[in-house]
Amino acid sequence: MGRATLYWPSKQAQKDRQVALAIEQWHEMDDTLGHRKLAALLCMGKNRVRRVMHKSGKYLQCPLW
């Protein structure tokens, strides 16, 4: 573990909470949106949106028939 992580709290967690709220708002309007379309709507990277969705439990995989 690096020395810097012991002293400063992560700023990414604060930013991710804001992104999670935005994802939640879009998810209430249309729950069929995936990480790619949400990333385009929120004007941010798909990997970031996907990571936040996984952390908040909003990421749904394709149904297996």
C-alpha atoms as one frame of an Amber mdcrd trajectory, in Angstrom:
protein
   0.000   0.000   0.000   1.326   3.393  -0.900   1.999   6.072   1.683  -0.305
   8.539  -0.042  -3.349   6.325   0.427  -2.903   6.352   4.189  -3.200  10.126
   4.481  -5.702  11.338   1.911  -9.242  10.018   1.484 -10.118   9.006  -2.036
 -11.829  11.689  -4.116 -13.074   9.078  -6.560 -15.656   7.782  -4.087 -17.224
  11.244  -3.804 -17.378  11.614  -7.582 -18.766   8.101  -7.953 -21.651   8.955
  -5.613 -22.664  11.802  -7.919 -22.451   9.504 -10.921 -24.489   6.860  -9.074
 -27.246   9.410  -8.419 -27.317  10.380 -12.093 -27.441   6.709 -13.106 -30.271
   6.146 -10.628 -32.289   8.989 -12.177 -31.842   7.613 -15.683 -32.549   4.097
 -14.410 -35.898   5.215 -12.961 -36.935   6.634 -16.348 -35.708   3.677 -18.399
 -34.344   0.569 -16.716 -33.313  -1.032 -20.010 -30.315   1.267 -20.524 -26.944
  -0.409 -20.342 -23.558   1.030 -19.501 -22.829   2.094 -23.081 -25.991   4.133
 -23.576 -25.787   5.592 -20.083 -22.196   6.628 -20.753 -23.287   8.438 -23.902
 -26.149  10.150 -22.073 -23.946  11.186 -19.152 -20.990  12.157 -21.400 -18.459
  10.010 -19.575 -16.557   6.806 -20.145 -18.366   3.489 -20.365 -15.875   1.793
 -18.043 -16.522   4.359 -15.322 -20.287   3.984 -15.672 -19.938   0.207 -15.610
 -17.771   0.311 -12.468 -20.258   2.547 -10.641 -23.165   0.350 -11.742 -21.384
  -2.731 -10.379 -20.678  -1.026  -7.057 -24.261   0.173  -6.665 -25.791  -3.125
  -7.808 -27.540  -1.675 -10.862 -25.623  -3.702 -13.426 -27.773  -6.410 -14.940
 -26.426  -9.065 -17.213 -28.246 -10.312 -20.263 -30.894 -12.889 -19.411 -30.005
 -16.481 -20.193 -32.850 -18.260 -21.920
